[in-house]
Amino acid sequence: MKLKDIEFNTYFKNYPDANGYFGKYGGSYVPPELKVAMEEIADAYYTICKSRKFINELRRIRKEFQGRPTPISHLERLSDKIGTGAQLYVKREDLNHTGAHKLNHCMGEVLLAKFMGKKKVIAETGAGQHGVALATAAAYFGLECDIYMGAVDIKKQAPNVARMKILGAKVIEVTDGLATLKEAVDAAFIAYGNEYKEAIYCIGSVMGPHPFPMMVRDFQAVVGFEAREQFVGMTGELPDAIVACVGGGSNAMGLFSGFLNDPVDIYGVEPLGRGNKMGDHAASLTYGEEGVMHGFNSIMLKDENGEPAPVYSVASGLDYPSSGPEHAFLRDIGRVKYVIVGDDETIDAFFELSRMEGIIPALESSHAVAYAIKLANMIGKGSILINLSGRGDKDMDYVIENYGIR
Ligand SMILES: *Cc1c(COP(=O)(O)O)cnc(C)c1O
């Protein structure tokens, strides 16, 4: 498949196909009993995504509860300091309720659960961000919420554990193996296998088996559609480039969705962590190879046994050994360029945006800011729109403890 063969004005109709494939990536690789559950979710989603009532309800929630539309801010002081003439802008998902983009898909997923008559939502969480967003949505809609979390992560992420509990979620401690995200995923899947009649599994990014990569993208697309209209309204033209960080890839697909059909350069930024040795980074699209994990085919980082490799990033929301199948597809056809940014540049960008603009970014989002600053130095004139996926309150203690005040 080549870029020139793709019709971007019918892109969302054709990708994914009916079986959930973006080219050769995606699909649904799950045990037979869950296959039925996934088909039930897909059928329900295909019904509601065309329903006026559902769309209007989600629109109302976005406005009255989430605080959308989030603004775009022009980074005037930072752009002046860079001094090449390039102008930087940020889409402020840090101002979305709960402080990040994740609530965009969690509200959609739980509204769907409610439509399907489910009583409970189930998920795993690593750093706790997905757990908090889902617990928020579950509280809003009055559904039970079971969050599986490794014992090690529970210790490390005390504030998010407290948030989930205050919001009424049950945080279930997983003590198997290394007691982190991987074991939490396994435990949540087993629980879902037993409870799928009453419960729905809510995946936290554009990954997992079909229909999740499509559904989460569609729920996040509000970011890109809003941003395109706002940016043209503000400046009279399209941005020259857009930039977003990529963990699983949901905030990036959200922004990219608004601009795929435009003459705009698109960059996805992967975490290079401490360097390019296995175990020191989580740059799956840059260093990975094709493989199936967690129910879908994509590009992933494998160890010598072909299992998901250990990964690392200073931003815990980015340390996942694969990325959503749509990103693998957009990489292969050349529509999106995937680039890498390490921990040090990320920390510099974290302080730079805080000092120059009064916005403390999440460490995940700081990867995108760091790359945009580099790009501004390279392209000179032109405009760059960054997706500021979340605010950095959650990262402040960690940064000060490990890096001090720069
Ligand atoms: C979780 C998270 C990410 C990474 O997830 P994606 O699915 O890649 O968007 C990025 N930024 C923030 C603030 C997050 O909480």
The ligand as an SDF file (V2000), in Angstrom:
LIG
                    3D

 15 15  0  0  0  0  0  0  0  0999 V2000
   -1.6960    8.1570   28.8910 C   0  0  0  0  0  0  0  0  0  0  0  0
   -1.1350    9.4000   28.4100 C   0  0  0  0  0  0  0  0  0  0  0  0
   -0.4540    9.4860   27.1770 C   0  0  0  0  0  0  0  0  0  0  0  0
   -0.1690    8.2950   26.3210 C   0  0  0  0  0  0  0  0  0  0  0  0
   -1.2690    7.6450   25.7870 O   0  0  0  0  0  0  0  0  0  0  0  0
   -1.6420    7.7460   24.2400 P   0  0  0  0  0  0  0  0  0  0  0  0
   -2.6770    6.6900   24.0800 O   0  0  0  0  0  0  0  0  0  0  0  0
   -0.4050    7.4550   23.4570 O   0  0  0  0  0  0  0  0  0  0  0  0
   -2.1480    9.0950   23.9860 O   0  0  0  0  0  0  0  0  0  0  0  0
   -0.0110   10.7280   26.7490 C   0  0  0  0  0  0  0  0  0  0  0  0
   -0.1970   11.8350   27.4960 N   0  0  0  0  0  0  0  0  0  0  0  0
   -0.8270   11.7960   28.6870 C   0  0  0  0  0  0  0  0  0  0  0  0
   -0.9870   13.0620   29.4580 C   0  0  0  0  0  0  0  0  0  0  0  0
   -1.3150   10.5900   29.1930 C   0  0  0  0  0  0  0  0  0  0  0  0
   -1.9450   10.5660   30.3750 O   0  0  0  0  0  0  0  0  0  0  0  0
  1  2  1  0
  2  3  1  0
  2 14  2  0
  3  4  1  0
  3 10  2  0
  4  5  1  0
  5  6  1  0
  6  7  2  0
  6  8  1  0
  6  9  1  0
 10 11  1  0
 11 12  2  0
 12 13  1  0
 12 14  1  0
 14 15  1  0
M  END
$$$$
